[in-house]
Amino acid sequence: MVSALVAGLLATVGAAVPASAQSTYPFRNPNLPLERRVDDLMGRLTLDEKIGLLHQYQAPIPRLGIKRVKNGTEALHGLAWSNDFYNNGSTVTATATTFPQAIGLASTWNPALIKQVGSAVGSEARGYNSENPLAWGLNLWAPVVDPLRDPRAGRNEEGYSEDPYLTGTMATAYAGGMRGDHPKYLKTAPTVKHYLGYNNEFKRSTTSSSLRPRAKKEYYETGFRMPIQAGVATGVMMSYNLVNGRPATAHADANDVVRAWTDETLMNVTDAFAPNNLIGSQRYYSTLAQADAATLKAGVDSFTTDDTNSARTINAIKSALAQGLLAESDVNTAARNLLSIRFRLGEFDPDGGPYAKITKDVVNSPTHQRLARKAAAESMVLLKNSDRTLPLDPAKTDKIAVVGPLTKSLYSDWYGGNMPYKVTPLDGIKAKFGSGATIADTEAVDRIALREVTTGKYVTAGSDADGENLTVSGTGVAATEQFDVFGWGQGVLTLRSVANGMFVERANFGATSPFVNRADQPRGWFVQQQFKLEGAGDGSYVIRYAGHETPNSWEGPNNYLTVADDGRLILGAPTAATAARFQQEMISSGIESAVRAVTGADAAVVVVGSMPFINGREDFDRTTMALAENQSELIKAVHRANPNTIVVVENSYPTTLNWEQQNIPAILWTTHAGQETGNALADVLFGDVNPAGRLTQTWYKSEADLPDILEYDIIKADRTYLYDRSTPLYPFGHGLSYTTFRYGDLRLSAPVLASGGTVTVSVDVTNTGQRAGDEVVQLYTHQRTSRDKQPVKALRGFQRVHLGPGETKTVYIPLRATDLVHWDVTRDKWVLESSVHDMMVGGSSADIRQGTTLRVVGEKIPPRDLSKETRAANFDDYAGIELVDETKVRGDAVGRIDAGDWIKFADVNLGRGVSSFTARVSRVDAGNATIQIRLDDPVTGPVIGTAQVTSTGDIYRYETTTASLTRVSGRHDIYLVFSGDLRISTFSVR
């Protein structure tokens, strides 16, 4: 989210420091222990000064020579364009090396490379910080470690993988590079985000992610835990959603869970504007004082809200102190956490610390440019390659055609940067192909003119670089009356003016806004460059403005375009019936131009994909995984004209390429890979780089293969490759090479693994082809027997290994006993079960080349003992219910119940017999609900008792209910079956 800096704040950076503040304080002595330095500074601060530190824009303390500091610089795959800021009415823009999107970085399966990328990003952040520390702070909000559970999620491009181990490994590498290798000081302070269970944009601040304990511990926490435990991340950003009914913004996990992973001091932050959601969309607290107090006490130290205006936060915290909602010690704890990170960044050292020497000269250096090209090339995934269509041989290629809507463009995304230069796919292929051959190219988009039906005049744009208001004034069709139509699927299109190469956009947010051709690409929170041409039924069209068609965006009274009295094209009609009508005149057909270009060519390269601001991003989930309809038509037309077709898909998520997989000889996937995309693409297409990128998500055949996007229980719903048994389009870990590899026998350093131990898995891998290449050796395991449902297979380790033709290398992958534990809900702890594990190694989750077995010596989970107070949330199975907040502070309960819903507790030891049931319950509705206690089946099992639940008047007011039980003994499954809505937090059976 963007926080614009204003000129008044900039002035404070250089504020004069009183002479008294120039003296040497102990906190400025780098030779003292960190704790003593922090103690000294904390002892000098007033309560008001400490409160002033708690907003994103930490207040200056001039009397001590302490400047204002900004928390949060977006750095997901380079410094982001959203860090641009305003100064005296003009935008100050930062260009920085732009690397592949996060999903692309992970697709390299190369942690060492990703650490280099993180280091480069950290250095460039330092470089900009040296120039303007208030605009570019050193607390970097990256990486995103939300597991990519659902490929439709709008922020898919920001994450790494659907696999928790791969996500955590890549996050540790990237954050490690940004953090730097100094044992004491930080190059930058990475913040991993967004904690927790945040993987949908639909109603993101009001939907609750129901996370059963096993899924939460084993899946959702892992990507956060790994970099925190490794000491490379300095805190977490809390997410927008609710977790088991409690807003993540004020979730006690920030203290109870996250800080338990490390002995180092962490600085946790809210997401932008999230504190206000607590009293706004979430209505969880009545006042901001209550909300901010709860957030601070939960373990969140910094409030990202109200842009640069910290007054609202400061006043709320002061009010909370006055009301007794907070103690000064709570403020001290947060202020201390914040200052500890600033000390480690070197801010209070006389020389700024060891990283202070980094200057802006490092930004977009030749070294970083080469790294960007390498990362882009290593991230590309060869999905299909029939009959050795790729690589292309320049010596045998006299004519090549490069067609498609992404041929001549590189697009930034919401968290991407302002690229210092752009090497498009066409640029890269031209540079690689040289001047000795013919290259035909076209963007393959329709070029049209729009003639207003009533007047017969054409929509006319300006020819200046910054465009003009569009008018209905043209009497003929010149460049100013022509527009290129880029279709992005589901009817959404953008219009690029031929006159100046700029996209048409809404000029302002007025209800009757005009339109102007001035956007270099679709961009912005509302993406004001989107339109739909809708048939009016008589061969004419109306133009619908589609820029606000995202779930959480602004909508005005008018949706359709009409013509003002002065001829301007404006947003002036609420319905299609009242909109202006236009004839669409085809100047040139995109498909026809593509067919002409590819006819007779030795190879046809079709570059298709997404527009990152339109086809799914923050605030906008995708409803389809298909290519845009016009892009699919383009591919089919090109293939008919030239069977030697290579499709390059450039987007940020799995795509349903079913027809393409069946018919197209070669398919190459890349994410939006930054400034060097074109060079990297040409390197792969022509074989200078042998592709070895691997998919980090399952690519499904259809949206029908997925459950609802709000289904977070990957275990019960069989989500991701971990539990899904269906055959996907492309499996997790898939990726082809221009060479082939043979795997030798899988070997273990020991046949048995006991608690606390490690076994080394080794395999010989041989390049059996004629080209050097990289193989990504992937180790998976499957636990054969368990009390609990286990994954079909789970990634436990991997290694990207380079092999020359005929070369053999031995790959060693360590496997620790702790890698094989899972969360035991019967005892609330990690458990290593005794079992045989299948050990599988290969080139993907579906391409298993060799296997063996490992005997693991652990323990057997004993039968449940429900005579002790048992958390209802620790069920083994369920139907219908959701997990909810037991209290506003902490604890989970079972709730949101309909009649017939149930929870199951498996393998309960009832001993010689039980006779009573006791539960803590709450209910708001009048009248009674019941809890039936059944044996062995929720429908047909015998009822051994029924507890009555009366209204307690409040969801957080729990009372005790009891029931006598028919005396039963032995081992049984116990079901609690509900007749109506209630909450149950704990229970026992005695």
N, C-alpha and C positions, 0 to 999 in steps of 0.2 A: 504494500500500500504506500501511496505517495505522501510524504510530509514535506510541504514546500517551505523553504527557508525565506524569511522576510528580511528586508534590509536592516531593520532595527536590531535583529539578532546578530546579523553579521557585524554590526558596529561593536558589539560587546566583546568580540574576539580580541580586538586590539585595545581594550579598555586599559587605561592607565592603572598601574599597580602602586598602591601607597608605598612610601619608602619603608614603613615598618614591616611590610610583607617581604622585603628583600633579604631579611636576615635568615640565617640558616637554621631551620628547624630540624629536629631529628627525623621527621617524616620524609625529609628530602635527602637523607643520607643513605645511599644505596648499599653501604657496607653493613647496615643494621639488618637484623632479621625482619622478614616481611611483617610478622605479627606485631613486632614492636613499632614498626613504622605506622601500621594501621592504627594501633592503639594511640600513638601520639597524635595523629591527625584527628581521630574520632574525639579525643579529649579536648581538642581545641574548637570543635564545632558547637554552635548553639543548636537547640532543637529545631528552630526555624531553618537553619542552614541544612540540617540533615533531611528535613522534609523536602527541601528544594531539590534534593538529589534524586527523588523517587519518580520524577517524570522522565519521559524519553529525552527531553532536552534538560539535562541536569544544570541547575542554576550555578552561575559563577559565584565565587567567594573572593572578591577582590582583596580583602584585607589579608588573605593568606596567599595571594597570587595564584589562585585556582581559577581556571577559565571555564567557560561554559563548554559542556561536552554533549555531543549527540550520540545516543545509542541507536544502532541500527543502520547499516548500509547494506542494501540488497546486493548479493554477490553469488547468485545461484550458478551461473556459468560464465562469470566475468562480471564486472561492475555493471549494474543495470541502468537503463535509460531513466528509470523512475527515480534515480538519485539526482536528476536534473533539478535545479532550483531557480527561484526567481530572485532577482536583485535589481531594484530600481525599475521594475516593470519589464525587464527583459529576462529571457531564459538563458541560464548558464548551462551549457551542455557538456557532458563528459563523454569522450570517446575512449574506449578501452578494448583490449583484446577480447574478442567474443569467441568463446569455445562452444562445442556442441551442447545442446540442452542436456539437462541432467540424465534423462533417460538414455541419451546417446553416450554420455560419459560412462554410464554403467554397462552399456552394451560392449565396451571394450574388454570387459572382464580382466582388466589390467590395473590392479590397485597401485602399482608403482607409478604408472603413467598418471593416474588420477591424482596422486599426491603431488606430482610435478605441476599439474594444472592448478591444484589448490594453492600451491606455493606461489605460482605466478599471479593468481588472483589476489592473494594476500599482499604480495609485493606491490601490485598496482594500487591496491587500497591504501597502502602506506604512502605511495607516491602522490596520490591525490590528497591524502591527509596532510602531507608536508606543505601543500599549497594552501589548503583551506580546511582546517580540522573541524569546523562546525558543519560544513556541507558534507564532508565525507568522514564519518566517524570510523573507529577501528573495531567496533562491535559489529561483526558481519552476521547478517541473518541468513545463514546457510550452513549446511545443506538441509534440504527437505528429506525427511526419513519416513514419512507416512508410507506404509507398504501399499503397493499398487494392486489392491484387492480387486478393484473393478475397473476394467479398461475404458469404461464410459465416463469415469470421473473427470471433471473439467481440468483438474490440476495434475493429470497424469504426466504431463511433460516435466513437471517439477521433481518427481520422485525417481527412484532408481529401479525398483524391482518389486514383483509380487512375492519374492522370497525374502524372509527376514534376515537370513544369514548374509546373503549377497548384499542386501540393503545396508546392513550394519558394517560390512567390510568396506564397501565403497564410501560410506559416510565417514568411517574412520580414516580412510586414505585422504579424502578431500579436506576434511576438517584438520587432519594432521598437517597437510601442506599449508593451509591458511594459518594454523597456529605457529608453525615454525618448530625447529628442533632444539632451540635453546632450552636448557633444563630449568631455567628460572623465569625467563621473560617470554612474553607472547608477541609474535609478529602481529597477529590480529586475534580477536576473541570470537571464535565461531559459536553461533547459537543454532542448535538443531531444532527443527520445527516440523509439524505442529502437534503438540502433545494434547490429545491422543485420540485414536480411532476416528480420524478426520479424513474422509475419502468421498464426500459428496458435497456438491455446491448447492443442490436443491434445498432451499430453506435451511441453509447451513447453520444459522445461529439458533434455530429452534428445534431441529431434529436431534434426537438422542441416539447415540450409538450404544446398543445393548451388547456389552462385552462380558461374556461369561469368563470366569477366572482363567481357565486354560487358554482360551483365545487371547486374552489380554496379556498374560504372562509369556506365553510361548511365541505369539505372533506380533501383537501390536507394540509391545514394549521393546522388543529386541533391537530395532534400528536406533532407538534412543540410548539404550543401555550400553551398547558396544562402544560408541565413541566417548560416552561419559566415563565408562570404566577405563578406557585407554588413556584418559587424561588429555584428549585433544579437543573436546568440546567444553565450553565454559558455561553452558546453561542450556535451557530449553525455552522455546516460545510456546505458550499455551494456545490451544486451538479455539476456533469459534464455536464449535458444537457443544452439545451436552454429552457427558459420558455417564451412562446409567442414571440419567435423569438430572445430573448435577453439571452446571456449566463448567467447562474445562478451565475457563479463565480463573475461577476461584476454587480449583480442585486441590484438595490436600495432598494429592500425589506429588505435587511440586516439592513438598517437604518429605512426605512419608516414603515415597518410592524413589524419586529421582536423586535426592541427596544421599540416599542410602547406598547408591552405586559407587560413591567415591568419597575419599577423605579431603579432596580439594574443595576450595570455596567455589560455589557456582553463583551465577547471576541469571535468574529466570525473569522472563519478560512476558507481557501480554501481547496479543496481536493487536493490530491497529483498530482503534475505536471499540475493541471488545469490552473494556470496562463499562462503557455506556450501555452495552447490550444487556448487562445484568439488571438494569432498571428500565430498559427499553423493550426490545423484542422478546427477551427472555422473562422479564417481569419476575425475577427471582428474589430481588430485594426491593424494598420500598424507596430507599434513599441511596444516593451515591456514597454517603458516609458509610452506610452499612456495607455496600458493595465493595468499596475500596478497602475497608477494614477486613472483610472476609478474604479478599484477594491477598492482602499483605500477610495475614496470619496463615494463609494456605501455603506460603512459601514463594510468592511472586514478588520480585523486588522492584520492578520498573514498569510504569504505566505508559503504554503507547496509546495516546488518545488526544483528541482536540488539537491535532497538528502541533504547532509550536507553543500553543497557549497552555502553560502549566498551571495557571491560576485555579482552574476548576478542580484539578487533582489536589493541589496544595490545600485549598479550602475544605475539601471533603475529608482529607486526612486530619486536619486540625479539628474539624467538627467531630470526627470519630474519637479523637483523643479527649475532647471535652465531654463527650457522652459516655466515656468509659468503654467504648467498643475496641479501643486500642490502648496499649500501654506504650510508654516511651521506649521500652525495651524492644517492642516490635519494630519501631522505626529504626532503632539502632542496628538491629539485625540486618535489615534490608540495606541500610546505608553502608554498613560494613562490607556486605557482599559486593555492592557496587564499587566501592573504593578499592577493595582488594584486587578486582580485575584491572582497574585503572593503574594501580601500582605495578602489576605484572606487565602492563603494556608500556611501562617505562615513563609514564607521564610525569611523575614526581621526581625523577632522577635529574640531576643538573644537565646532563647531556641527552636526556630523552631516552636513554637505554640503547641497547645494541642495534635495534632496528630503525632508529631515528635517522640514520644516514641514508636510508632509501629515499630517493627523490623521484620526481615525476618523469625523469628520463627513462625509467624502467617501463613506462606505459607503452604498450604496442612495440616493444623492442623487437629486433630481428629474431632473437631467441624465442620470444613469446609467439611470434608469427609462425615460426617453424613448429613450435609445440602445438599451436592451434591446428596446423595442417596434419600433423601426426595424429592428434586426437580425433580429428574428423575422419581420417582414413581408417583408423583402427576401430571406430565405432560402427562402421557400415556393415550390414548383414546381408550376405548373399542368400536369398530365400530359395531360389531355384536357378538351375543352370543346366538345361538339357543340351546334350550333344556338344558340349564345350562351346556354347555360344560365346561365353566370356572366358578369358579376356579377349578384347579386340586386338587384332594384329595390324598395326599401321602399315606394314609392308604389303598387306593383302587387302587394304581398305582404301579404295580410290575416292569413294564418296560416302559420306556419313550424313544422316539427317538427325537434327536435334530439335524436337518439337515438344510442346506442352506449356501449360500456363506458368510453370515455375522455371522455365528454361532461362529466362533473363532476369530473374528476381531472386533476391535473398530477403527474407522477412525476419524481423525481430519479433520477440514475444513479450508478454507482460513483464517478465523478469529477465529479459535479455538486454543486451547493451546497445549503445549507439556504435555501430561498427565503424572502425577507422577507414576501412575500405571494403569492397565487396567483390569477391571473385564468384561470379554466377556459374551455374553448370555450363552454359555456353562458353563463357570466358575460359573456363578450365579446359574444356575439350578443344577449343581453338588453340590454346597455348600448347597443349599436348600433341595435337594432330599436326601442327606446323602448317606451312604454306604450300606444301606439295600436293594437297588433295582438296577436294571440293567439300565444303560444309554447307548444307542447306539448313535453314532454321526458321522457325516460326513459333510464336506463343500459342497458336492454334485457338485463338479466341475470336468470337464474332465481333466484327466492327459494325456498328449500327448508327443510324440517325433517328431521332425521335421527332415526329411532326405532329403538332397539336391539331386535333381534328377540327375544332371550331374555326380557328384562324388560318390553318394551313401553314403556319410558321413553325420553324424548327427550334428546338432547344439549343441555345448557343452558350458556349463557355468562353472565358477569357483566355488570352494567349500569354499573359504575363506569368512570370515564374510563380507568383503567389496567387494566380487565378483571379477571377472576378465572380460576382454573383451571376448564377445562371439565369438567362432570360429566354422567353419564347419570342424570338425576334428575327431569326435567320430566314432569309428568303431563298437561300440555296444551301448546298451541302459542301462546305469547305472544311478545313481541319477543325475550326471552332465548333462545328456542328457534328463532329464525329466522336464516338465513344467506344472504347474497347470493353467488352462485357466479360468479366471473370466470374464464373459460377462456382460457388462453394458448397453446393448441395442443399437439398430441401427447399429449393427456390430462392435462396439467398444469393445475391450477386453484388459485385462492386463495379462501378463505372469509372474507367480511367479516360480522362480527356486526351484526345489526340493532339490538341493544340499545345499543351504544355507538359504532358506526361504525368499529370497529377490526378489523384482520385477525387471524385465528387464527394463532398461531405456536407452535413448540416452545419450551418454557420454559427448557430448559437442555440440556446435552450428556450428561446421564445416560442410561444404557442404557434406563431406563424413565421417561423424561421425561414430565411432564404437558404439557398444551397450554393456552394462555391467549389471550384476545382482547385484545391490547394494542398491536399494531403499527400505526403510522399508514400504512405502506405496506410492501410486501415490500422487504427490504433486508438487507444483511450479506454477509459472505463466503460463508456457507453457505446463505443465503436460506431461512430456516427456516419460511417461510410457504407452502411448496408441498406440494400433495397430489394424489393421483389416486384417483378413485372407480372401483373395479374390480368388474365384475359377478361375483357368486358362483355364477351358474348357476341360481339358483332365484328370480330376480327381486330378490334382495337384493344389497347391496354390501358390500365391505370397503374400508377407507380405507388407502391406502398413503401413508406420509410420503415425499415426494419432494425434500426440502430438500437432501439430500446427493448428488443424482444429477447431479453434474458430474465431469469426468474426474479432477481432482486433489483432490477433497474427501474429508473424513472419512466413513467408513461404520462404523456400529455393528452390533451383533448383531441388532437388531430393526428391521424396516422397516414393520410394520403396527401399526395401532391396536387396542387392546383396552381392557377396562374393569377397573380395579383393584377390590379388595374394598371400598374406601371410595367407589366410584362415580366416581372420577376417570377421565377419558379419558386413556390413557397410551400411550406407545410401548412395547408389550409383547409383540409377536408377531413371530417371524422369518419366517413364511410366511403366505400368504393362508389356508391351511387352518386355522391356529390363531388367526386374527384374529377380532375381534367382527364380527358382521354387522348391517347397518342397512337399514331400509326408507327410501327417499327419498320424502318427501311433497312434492309441488309446491304451494307457496303461491301463486305467480304465475309465469307464463311470460314470460321476457324477450322472446322473439320476438313473442308475442301482444301484450304491452304496446307494443312498437314499432309493430306494425301498426295498433293503435288510434290511436297518436299521429300517424302519418303519413297516415292515411286522411282525405282531404279537404283536406289541407294544400296550399298553393301550392308549397311546396318541402320536401323531406325531406333533411336533412343528417345523414349517418351518420358518426360519429367512431369509427374503429377504429384498431388499431395494436398496439404492443408494450408489455410491462412491462420496462423496461430491466434490471432485476436478474434476469429470468427468461429472456427470449428472446434470449440471447447477450450476453456481456459478458466482462470479463477472467476467464480460467480456463474459459470455456465457449463453444466454437464452436457455431454453428447447424448443424443437419443438414437443415433445410428452409428454403426462402425463401418459403414460402406463408404467407398469413394463417392465424391460428388457425381451426380448422374451424368453430367456432360463430360466428365473425365473418363468415366467408364465407356461412354460412346466413342470418345476419341481413341482410346486404346483399341477398341474393336475395329474401328475404321482403319487405323494405321496397320493393324495386323492383317486385315484383308488385303491392303495394298502392298504390304511388305512383310512376309512371314518371319523374317529375321529381325524381330522386334524385341527390344530390351526395355523393360519398364523400370523406371526409377521412381520409387514412392518416397516422398519427403514429407513426413509428418511426425507426430509425437505419441503415437499409440497404436495398438493392434488394429488391423483393418481386415475386413472380410473380403479377401482377394480370391474368392472361389473360382470365378471364371478365369481370372488371370492365371491362377495356379494350374488349371487344366489346359490352358491354351497357349500361354506366352512362354517362349523358350527360356528367357532369363528374367528374373526379378531381383532387384537390389533395393534394400530399404536403408534409408538414412533419416535420422531426425533432422530438424533444422540445426545445421552443424556450424553456423557461424561464418565469419568472414572468409575462411579458406575452404568453404564447401565445394566450390567448383574445382579447385586444384585437387582436393582429396578425392572427389568423385572421378575425375579423369585418371588419377593415379590407380584407382581400383579398376575402372573400366578397361584400361589399357595394360593392366598387369604389372605396373611398377610396384604396386602394393597388392599382395595376395590377401583377400578379405578374410578376416577371422573374427569379426564381430559376432556376438551371439545374443539371441533374444533373451530379455530379462522378464518377459511376460508370456503367458500362453496367448496365442492368437486363435480365437474361436472362429467357427464357421458361420455363426449367426448370433444375433442378439438373443434369440430364443434359447441359447445354451446357457444364459446367465440368469440368476435370480434377480429379485428386485435390488436396485442400487442401494437401498437402505438395509439390506441384509448383511450384517457384520459378522455373523457366526460362521466362519469359514469351515468349522469342523462339522457342524450339523448340515450345513448347506452344500458340503462337498465343493468348496470354492478353491480356486487356484490349483496348480499342478499338484500341490501337496495332497489333496483329497479327491480331486476330480478323476474319474475313471473313463470319461468319454474320449473319443479320438478327435483332437483339435485339428485345425488347419495347419498350424505350425506349433510344435511343442516348446515348452520352456527350455531354454538353452540351445535352441536350433540355430544353425548357421553353417553354410557350406564353404568350401575352399577350392582353389584351383589345383590343389594337389590332393593326395589321399594319404591316410595314416593307418597303420596297423598297430594294434595293441597286443602286447605280450600277456602272459599270465599275471593275474592280480596276486600280489604277495602281501602278507602281513608280518610285521616284526615279531608278533606273538599271536597265538591262536585264541588267547583269552584276555579280556580286558576287565579289570576290577576297578572298583571305586577309587578315584584319585589317580588313576593310571593314564597312560597314553600309549597308543599303538601307532606305528608308522605304516601307512599304506603305500606301496610302491608298485609301479608298472612301467615296463619298457614301451616307449612309443617310437615308431619308425615312420619316417616320411617315405612312402613307397612311390611317390610320383617324381616328376621331372622338374618341379619348381620348389624353391624354398618357400616355406610357409609356417604359419603359427597354428597349432592345435590348442584348443581350450579343453584340457582334461578335467572332467567333472566327476566328483565322487558323491554318490548317493547311498543312503542306507534305508533299510526298512526293518522295523522291529516286528518279528513274527508273532509273538504272543505278548499280551498285555491285558491288564484289567480294563484299560481305557482304549478308545478308538485311536489308532495311530495313522500317520500319513502313509499314503501309498508309497511314496519315496520322498526323501528330504535331502537337499543339498548340504553336504558337510564340509566340502573343501573343493578347491579348484586351482588350476595353475595354467597360465598361458605360456606355452613353450614354443620356441622358435627352432625349426629343424630344416637343415639343408637337404637337398635330394639324397636319398639313401641313408641319411643320418638317423641314428638311434640315440635317444636320451632316456634316462631313468627319471621318472617323476616321483617325488616323495611328497606325500600329504599326511600331516599328523592328524590323528583323531584322538581327542581326549574323552575320557569317560563323561566329563561334564557336558560334552556336545550331545550326548545321548539321553540326557535327563528330560523329564516332562513334569508338568505341574500336577501334583496329587491333591485333588480337591478334598479328599477325606481327611487330610492332615495339614492342609495349607502349607505345603513345602515342595521343593524339588525332590524328585525321586529317580533313582537309577534302578530299573527293574532288571531282574535276572531274565535273560532271554537270548535267543539266537537272533542275530541281526544279519540280514542279507547285505553284502557289500557289493556295490555296483559302480563300475567306472565306464565312461564312454564320452561321446561327443555331444550328447544332449540328454534330457530326461527320458527321451524315447529311444535314443540310440545308444543302448547299453552294449558295450563290447566284451567286457569280461566281468566275472563275478566270483565271489567266494563267500564264506560265512565267518562270522566272528561270534564267539560265545562271550556274553557279557555277564559278569557275576556281580549282582547287586542285591536287591531284596525283593520280597514278594509283598505287595500291598495287602495289609490285613483286611478282613471284613470290616465294614463300617460299624462304628459304635455310636448309635443315636441316643444312648442314654446320657451322653454329655450334650451340653448346649451346642447346637449345630447351626451354622449359618445356612439359611434357606437358599442363598445364592450359590452354595457349593453343591448344587444338584449334579446328577450325572446325565440327565436327559430332561426334555421338557416339551410341551406343546402349547403354543400361543402366548405364553407370558413374556414379559420383558423385565429386565433389571432396572430398578429405580433407586433413587437416593433415599437411604434410610433416614438421614438427617441432612440438614443443609451443610454440615461441616464434613462429615465423612461417613463411610459405611454404605453397603449396598443391600437392597431388599428385593424381594420378588413382588412384582405388581403389574399394573395394566392388564388386568385379568378379565377374561370373558368366561361365561359359564362353560364348563367342560374342560377348561385349561388344566394342565397338571404339571407337576415336577416329580422326577424320579430319583430315588436314592438306591443305588444298586448294591446287592450282596451285603445286606444288613444282618449282623449277628444279633438275634433277639434273645440269645442265651436260653435260659430255662423258661422264659416267658416274660411278657410285658403286659401292663395293665392300664397305663395312662399316657395321654398325649398332652403336651403343654406347648403353647406358642405365643410369641409376642406379635400382635397384629394391630393394624389400624384400618379404619374404614370411614369414609366421609358420608356416603349415601345413607339415607334413613333405611330402616328395615334390616333384616338379617341376611348374611351370607353364610355359607357353610364350607368347612374343609372336611372332605371325606378322607379317611385313611384306608387305603386299599392295599392288598397284597398281590404282587406279581403281575398285575395287568390293570391299566387305568380304567378300563371299561368293564371287563368281565371278571376281574379279580374280586374276591370277597371283601366286603366292607367290614372292617374290624372296629370302626368308631367314627363318630361325626362330631366335629367341634363347631359351635355357633360363634359367629363374629357379628357383633352389634356395632352400631356407629360409634366411633370415638370422637367425631366432630372435626378432626383435622388429620391430614395424611401423616403428620409427624408426631401425632399423639398415639403412642402404642399402649395397648393394654394386654393383659394376659388372658388367654382363653384355654380351657382344658376340656378333655373328653376322656371318658372311660373307654377302655379297649377290651374287646373280646380277647381273652388270654391266648396268645399264640407264642410259639417258640421256634427255635431253629434259625436257618438262614433264608432270607426272603428279599425280594425287591419291594421297597416301600414307595407307594405313590401317594402324593397329596393332590387330591382332585378338588377343584374350586367350583362353587356354584355361582359366584358373582365377584364383582370388583372388590378387592381388598389389598392390603400389603401385609407381607409376613417377613419378618427380619430374622428371627431365630426360632428354633423349636427343639423339643426333645421327645423321645419315646422311651418310657421306663416301665 
